[in-house]
Amino acid sequence: MSPPGRPKGEYRSAQREGTPVRERWGMGRALAIAALTVLLHACATQTGTVVLLPEKDGKDAAVVVKQSDGQVVLGEPYAAAKLTTAGPQAYKSNPQEVQALFGAALAAQPSRPVQFVLYFVEGKDELTDESKLAVSAVFTEIAKRPVPDVLVVGHTDAAGPNQVNDPLSQQRAEAIRAGLIRNGIAPENITAVGRGKRELLVPTADGVAEPRNRRVEIIVR
């Protein structure tokens, strides 16, 4: 499965490649040269099917399928093209055909990364009450992945010097990592780092205590 291109948006395309061409050689030099010409021409013609697949975000997109001197623009979900010796032939596919043609390849794709943000009480490595309730969604997402890769990045607001904020941000990241480990996530699958006040979610002047900057970002891959 190989997408021919993605000029805009977040749609994917799926393509099934054709079977390699084979020729039998023999019966003199002249015939061998003719067979070589036919083989090279046949190998230059792609065969297969290209389908534009919708993404969860629903963004508009288009894919241009080019073959020899012809081209087809796929501009809506399940717009499709068959690659033939006469050039690309447009048609409308459907979820059932996509599953039949590309189901195995789509199932083998890794899950996309998902990001969560949890917030902390000022000056502490303790989650706010609201964020405590959101932790279960993190565990649910991790459980979907056979071998999860989790990155936890701790942050602080702009109040206080780096000498205080750097270790505090690390403590926040480590507190979340410890909670994940207690709930059965393998330690080697979790990385925790602290960024202090260097990457503010809400830009503020130095010294400003902004609650939305006191956070950890959890990226689950």
C-alpha atoms as a printed R data frame, in Angstrom:
    type eleno elety resid chain resno       x       y       z
1   ATOM     1    CA   MET     A     1   0.000   0.000   0.000
2   ATOM     2    CA   SER     A     2   1.638   3.246  -1.083
3   ATOM     3    CA   PRO     A     3  -0.037   6.665  -1.302
4   ATOM     4    CA   PRO     A     4   0.558   8.490  -4.593
5   ATOM     5    CA   GLY     A     5   0.579  11.869  -2.910
6   ATOM     6    CA   ARG     A     6  -1.219  14.140  -0.440
7   ATOM     7    CA   PRO     A     7  -1.454  17.710  -1.715
8   ATOM     8    CA   LYS     A     8  -3.660  18.916   1.159
9   ATOM     9    CA   GLY     A     9  -5.609  17.696   4.170
10  ATOM    10    CA   GLU     A    10  -5.136  14.485   6.058
11  ATOM    11    CA   TYR     A    11  -6.704  11.837   3.820
12  ATOM    12    CA   ARG     A    12  -4.845   8.668   3.049
13  ATOM    13    CA   SER     A    13  -4.684   6.690  -0.176
14  ATOM    14    CA   ALA     A    14  -4.325   2.960  -0.551
15  ATOM    15    CA   GLN     A    15  -2.817   1.190  -3.541
16  ATOM    16    CA   ARG     A    16  -2.526  -2.465  -4.485
17  ATOM    17    CA   GLU     A    17   0.401  -3.248  -6.776
18  ATOM    18    CA   GLY     A    18   0.080  -5.588  -9.747
19  ATOM    19    CA   THR     A    19   1.981  -8.798 -10.502
20  ATOM    20    CA   PRO     A    20   5.467  -8.581 -12.046
21  ATOM    21    CA   VAL     A    21   5.662  -9.279 -15.805
22  ATOM    22    CA   ARG     A    22   7.682 -12.282 -16.908
23  ATOM    23    CA   GLU     A    23   8.854 -13.073 -20.470
24  ATOM    24    CA   ARG     A    24  10.463 -16.205 -21.932
25  ATOM    25    CA   TRP     A    25  13.698 -15.643 -23.811
26  ATOM    26    CA   GLY     A    26  15.216 -17.713 -26.632
27  ATOM    27    CA   MET     A    27  15.271 -18.465 -30.401
28  ATOM    28    CA   GLY     A    28  18.049 -16.151 -31.466
29  ATOM    29    CA   ARG     A    29  19.370 -12.653 -30.901
30  ATOM    30    CA   ALA     A    30  16.635 -10.819 -32.834
31  ATOM    31    CA   LEU     A    31  13.851 -12.431 -30.809
32  ATOM    32    CA   ALA     A    32  15.741 -11.770 -27.571
33  ATOM    33    CA   ILE     A    33  15.956  -8.047 -28.384
34  ATOM    34    CA   ALA     A    34  12.227  -7.946 -29.229
35  ATOM    35    CA   ALA     A    35  11.379  -9.717 -25.976
36  ATOM    36    CA   LEU     A    36  13.492  -7.210 -24.024
37  ATOM    37    CA   THR     A    37  11.595  -4.306 -25.619
38  ATOM    38    CA   VAL     A    38   8.226  -5.829 -24.687
39  ATOM    39    CA   LEU     A    39   9.406  -6.537 -21.119
40  ATOM    40    CA   LEU     A    40  10.617  -2.987 -20.516
41  ATOM    41    CA   HIS     A    41   7.383  -1.513 -21.862
42  ATOM    42    CA   ALA     A    42   5.233  -3.827 -19.747
43  ATOM    43    CA   CYS     A    43   7.175  -3.116 -16.543
44  ATOM    44    CA   ALA     A    44   6.727   0.622 -17.077
45  ATOM    45    CA   THR     A    45   2.923   0.254 -16.882
46  ATOM    46    CA   GLN     A    46   1.675   0.162 -13.313
47  ATOM    47    CA   THR     A    47  -1.414  -1.789 -12.411
48  ATOM    48    CA   GLY     A    48  -3.436  -1.667  -9.238
49  ATOM    49    CA   THR     A    49  -6.072   0.341  -7.405
50  ATOM    50    CA   VAL     A    50  -5.821   3.690  -5.595
51  ATOM    51    CA   VAL     A    51  -8.538   4.718  -3.095
52  ATOM    52    CA   LEU     A    52  -8.775   7.973  -1.119
53  ATOM    53    CA   LEU     A    53  -9.639   7.071   2.486
54  ATOM    54    CA   PRO     A    54 -11.320   9.463   4.966
55  ATOM    55    CA   GLU     A    55  -9.646  10.447   8.222
56  ATOM    56    CA   LYS     A    56 -11.315  10.978  11.591
57  ATOM    57    CA   ASP     A    57 -10.841  14.752  11.468
58  ATOM    58    CA   GLY     A    58 -12.933  14.979   8.290
59  ATOM    59    CA   LYS     A    59 -10.652  17.475   6.547
60  ATOM    60    CA   ASP     A    60 -11.029  18.017   2.800
61  ATOM    61    CA   ALA     A    61  -8.257  16.644   0.599
62  ATOM    62    CA   ALA     A    62  -7.386  15.598  -2.912
63  ATOM    63    CA   VAL     A    63  -4.952  13.155  -4.472
64  ATOM    64    CA   VAL     A    64  -3.783  13.290  -8.083
65  ATOM    65    CA   VAL     A    65  -3.168   9.860  -9.637
66  ATOM    66    CA   LYS     A    66  -0.861  10.115 -12.656
67  ATOM    67    CA   GLN     A    67  -0.091   7.305 -15.071
68  ATOM    68    CA   SER     A    68   1.670   7.790 -18.404
69  ATOM    69    CA   ASP     A    69   0.026  10.834 -20.011
70  ATOM    70    CA   GLY     A    70  -3.241  10.546 -18.081
71  ATOM    71    CA   GLN     A    71  -4.313  11.646 -14.637
72  ATOM    72    CA   VAL     A    72  -7.328  11.430 -12.320
73  ATOM    73    CA   VAL     A    73  -8.085  13.700  -9.355
74  ATOM    74    CA   LEU     A    74  -9.550  11.920  -6.314
75  ATOM    75    CA   GLY     A    75 -11.321  14.642  -4.337
76  ATOM    76    CA   GLU     A    76 -13.703  12.930  -1.919
77  ATOM    77    CA   PRO     A    77 -13.700   9.911   0.401
78  ATOM    78    CA   TYR     A    78 -13.675   6.590  -1.457
79  ATOM    79    CA   ALA     A    79 -12.986   8.224  -4.809
80  ATOM    80    CA   ALA     A    80 -10.829   5.646  -6.585
81  ATOM    81    CA   ALA     A    81  -8.856   4.910  -9.725
82  ATOM    82    CA   LYS     A    82  -7.786   1.678 -11.378
83  ATOM    83    CA   LEU     A    83  -4.380   1.780 -13.049
84  ATOM    84    CA   THR     A    84  -4.614   0.146 -16.462
85  ATOM    85    CA   THR     A    85  -2.652  -0.022 -19.700
86  ATOM    86    CA   ALA     A    86  -5.023   2.677 -20.993
87  ATOM    87    CA   GLY     A    87  -4.290   4.988 -18.053
88  ATOM    88    CA   PRO     A    88  -6.055   5.628 -14.746
89  ATOM    89    CA   GLN     A    89  -9.783   4.890 -14.758
90  ATOM    90    CA   ALA     A    90 -11.848   6.729 -12.111
91  ATOM    91    CA   TYR     A    91 -14.678   5.078 -10.188
92  ATOM    92    CA   LYS     A    92 -16.375   5.196  -6.768
93  ATOM    93    CA   SER     A    93 -15.177   2.677  -4.186
94  ATOM    94    CA   ASN     A    94 -16.789   1.824  -0.833
95  ATOM    95    CA   PRO     A    95 -15.793   0.593   2.650
96  ATOM    96    CA   GLN     A    96 -16.522  -3.025   1.723
97  ATOM    97    CA   GLU     A    97 -14.141  -2.968  -1.247
98  ATOM    98    CA   VAL     A    98 -11.455  -1.183   0.787
99  ATOM    99    CA   GLN     A    99 -11.656  -3.888   3.434
100 ATOM   100    CA   ALA     A   100 -11.443  -6.630   0.823
101 ATOM   101    CA   LEU     A   101  -8.476  -5.075  -1.010
102 ATOM   102    CA   PHE     A   102  -6.517  -3.445   1.800
103 ATOM   103    CA   GLY     A   103  -7.885  -4.846   5.067
104 ATOM   104    CA   ALA     A   104  -4.717  -6.700   6.019
105 ATOM   105    CA   ALA     A   105  -2.464  -3.708   5.268
106 ATOM   106    CA   LEU     A   106  -4.699  -1.268   7.167
107 ATOM   107    CA   ALA     A   107  -4.861  -3.581  10.179
108 ATOM   108    CA   ALA     A   108  -1.050  -3.739  10.261
109 ATOM   109    CA   GLN     A   109  -0.669   0.041  10.525
110 ATOM   110    CA   PRO     A   110   0.509   1.324  13.900
111 ATOM   111    CA   SER     A   111  -1.943   3.416  15.893
112 ATOM   112    CA   ARG     A   112  -1.463   7.150  15.659
113 ATOM   113    CA   PRO     A   113   0.048   8.995  18.635
114 ATOM   114    CA   VAL     A   114  -2.464  10.418  21.116
115 ATOM   115    CA   GLN     A   115  -1.662  13.309  23.458
116 ATOM   116    CA   PHE     A   116  -3.140  14.086  26.869
117 ATOM   117    CA   VAL     A   117  -2.623  17.140  29.086
118 ATOM   118    CA   LEU     A   118  -3.009  16.970  32.870
119 ATOM   119    CA   TYR     A   119  -2.763  19.971  35.193
120 ATOM   120    CA   PHE     A   120  -1.169  20.415  38.618
121 ATOM   121    CA   VAL     A   121  -1.729  22.307  41.816
122 ATOM   122    CA   GLU     A   122   0.514  25.370  42.047
123 ATOM   123    CA   GLY     A   123   3.989  24.578  43.372
124 ATOM   124    CA   LYS     A   124   3.269  20.835  43.778
125 ATOM   125    CA   ASP     A   125   3.474  17.557  41.894
126 ATOM   126    CA   GLU     A   126  -0.181  16.848  42.750
127 ATOM   127    CA   LEU     A   127  -2.833  16.769  40.017
128 ATOM   128    CA   THR     A   128  -5.831  19.070  40.164
129 ATOM   129    CA   ASP     A   129  -9.128  17.367  41.020
130 ATOM   130    CA   GLU     A   130 -10.335  17.704  37.432
131 ATOM   131    CA   SER     A   131  -7.186  16.106  36.019
132 ATOM   132    CA   LYS     A   132  -7.406  13.224  38.490
133 ATOM   133    CA   LEU     A   133 -10.705  12.305  36.848
134 ATOM   134    CA   ALA     A   134  -9.099  12.392  33.379
135 ATOM   135    CA   VAL     A   135  -6.322   9.899  34.170
136 ATOM   136    CA   SER     A   136  -8.499   6.885  33.304
137 ATOM   137    CA   ALA     A   137  -8.585   7.989  29.641
138 ATOM   138    CA   VAL     A   138  -4.788   7.732  29.542
139 ATOM   139    CA   PHE     A   139  -4.861   4.146  30.795
140 ATOM   140    CA   THR     A   140  -7.598   3.262  28.303
141 ATOM   141    CA   GLU     A   141  -5.520   4.536  25.400
142 ATOM   142    CA   ILE     A   142  -2.360   2.770  26.562
143 ATOM   143    CA   ALA     A   143  -4.274  -0.504  26.931
144 ATOM   144    CA   LYS     A   144  -5.161  -0.417  23.220
145 ATOM   145    CA   ARG     A   145  -1.518  -0.797  22.220
146 ATOM   146    CA   PRO     A   146   0.322  -4.136  22.417
147 ATOM   147    CA   VAL     A   147   3.678  -2.431  23.095
148 ATOM   148    CA   PRO     A   148   3.000   1.161  24.185
149 ATOM   149    CA   ASP     A   149   5.641   3.882  24.044
150 ATOM   150    CA   VAL     A   150   4.794   6.672  26.503
151 ATOM   151    CA   LEU     A   151   6.537  10.035  26.805
152 ATOM   152    CA   VAL     A   152   5.694  12.201  29.832
153 ATOM   153    CA   VAL     A   153   6.872  15.834  29.679
154 ATOM   154    CA   GLY     A   154   6.552  17.975  32.797
155 ATOM   155    CA   HIS     A   155   6.135  21.766  32.731
156 ATOM   156    CA   THR     A   156   5.739  24.684  35.151
157 ATOM   157    CA   ASP     A   157   4.368  28.180  34.868
158 ATOM   158    CA   ALA     A   158   6.639  31.228  34.678
159 ATOM   159    CA   ALA     A   159   6.538  31.983  38.405
160 ATOM   160    CA   GLY     A   160   9.825  31.253  40.123
161 ATOM   161    CA   PRO     A   161  13.414  30.775  38.912
162 ATOM   162    CA   ASN     A   162  14.746  27.881  36.840
163 ATOM   163    CA   GLN     A   163  16.464  26.476  39.922
164 ATOM   164    CA   VAL     A   164  12.977  25.763  41.315
165 ATOM   165    CA   ASN     A   165  10.996  25.088  38.145
166 ATOM   166    CA   ASP     A   166  13.371  22.600  36.531
167 ATOM   167    CA   PRO     A   167  13.265  20.033  39.363
168 ATOM   168    CA   LEU     A   168   9.523  20.672  39.905
169 ATOM   169    CA   SER     A   169   8.722  19.892  36.270
170 ATOM   170    CA   GLN     A   170  10.785  16.701  36.509
171 ATOM   171    CA   GLN     A   171   8.973  15.740  39.728
172 ATOM   172    CA   ARG     A   172   5.631  16.166  38.003
173 ATOM   173    CA   ALA     A   173   6.698  13.961  35.100
174 ATOM   174    CA   GLU     A   174   8.099  11.334  37.466
175 ATOM   175    CA   ALA     A   175   4.890  11.366  39.543
176 ATOM   176    CA   ILE     A   176   2.844  10.486  36.460
177 ATOM   177    CA   ARG     A   177   5.374   7.854  35.395
178 ATOM   178    CA   ALA     A   178   5.195   6.242  38.834
179 ATOM   179    CA   GLY     A   179   1.389   6.176  38.618
180 ATOM   180    CA   LEU     A   180   1.514   4.472  35.226
181 ATOM   181    CA   ILE     A   181   3.952   1.865  36.534
182 ATOM   182    CA   ARG     A   182   1.697   1.166  39.540
183 ATOM   183    CA   ASN     A   183  -1.081   0.453  37.077
184 ATOM   184    CA   GLY     A   184   0.893  -2.160  35.191
185 ATOM   185    CA   ILE     A   185   2.743  -0.226  32.472
186 ATOM   186    CA   ALA     A   186   6.276  -1.556  32.015
187 ATOM   187    CA   PRO     A   187   8.859   0.981  33.283
188 ATOM   188    CA   GLU     A   188  11.001   0.590  30.171
189 ATOM   189    CA   ASN     A   189   8.064   1.803  28.043
190 ATOM   190    CA   ILE     A   190   7.779   5.171  29.823
191 ATOM   191    CA   THR     A   191  10.148   8.138  29.510
192 ATOM   192    CA   ALA     A   192   9.760  11.135  31.832
193 ATOM   193    CA   VAL     A   193  11.446  14.503  31.242
194 ATOM   194    CA   GLY     A   194  11.065  18.003  32.710
195 ATOM   195    CA   ARG     A   195  11.117  21.239  30.717
196 ATOM   196    CA   GLY     A   196  10.641  23.776  33.496
197 ATOM   197    CA   LYS     A   197   9.111  27.012  32.191
198 ATOM   198    CA   ARG     A   198  10.780  26.824  28.772
199 ATOM   199    CA   GLU     A   199   7.710  25.690  26.796
200 ATOM   200    CA   LEU     A   200   4.732  27.641  28.106
201 ATOM   201    CA   LEU     A   201   1.361  26.523  26.775
202 ATOM   202    CA   VAL     A   202  -0.001  30.023  27.408
203 ATOM   203    CA   PRO     A   203   2.669  32.707  26.788
204 ATOM   204    CA   THR     A   204   3.056  34.996  29.804
205 ATOM   205    CA   ALA     A   205   5.584  37.383  31.219
206 ATOM   206    CA   ASP     A   206   8.173  35.962  33.560
207 ATOM   207    CA   GLY     A   207   6.849  35.634  37.087
208 ATOM   208    CA   VAL     A   208   3.192  35.086  36.087
209 ATOM   209    CA   ALA     A   209   1.436  32.091  37.691
210 ATOM   210    CA   GLU     A   210  -0.736  30.669  34.889
211 ATOM   211    CA   PRO     A   211  -2.638  27.442  35.835
212 ATOM   212    CA   ARG     A   212  -2.668  26.105  32.259
213 ATOM   213    CA   ASN     A   213   1.127  26.101  32.188
214 ATOM   214    CA   ARG     A   214   1.396  23.858  35.272
215 ATOM   215    CA   ARG     A   215   0.979  20.613  33.384
216 ATOM   216    CA   VAL     A   216   2.320  17.363  32.030
217 ATOM   217    CA   GLU     A   217   1.894  16.342  28.415
218 ATOM   218    CA   ILE     A   218   1.541  12.592  27.900
219 ATOM   219    CA   ILE     A   219   2.190  11.281  24.386
220 ATOM   220    CA   VAL     A   220   1.095   7.691  23.853
221 ATOM   221    CA   ARG     A   221   2.500   5.957  20.768
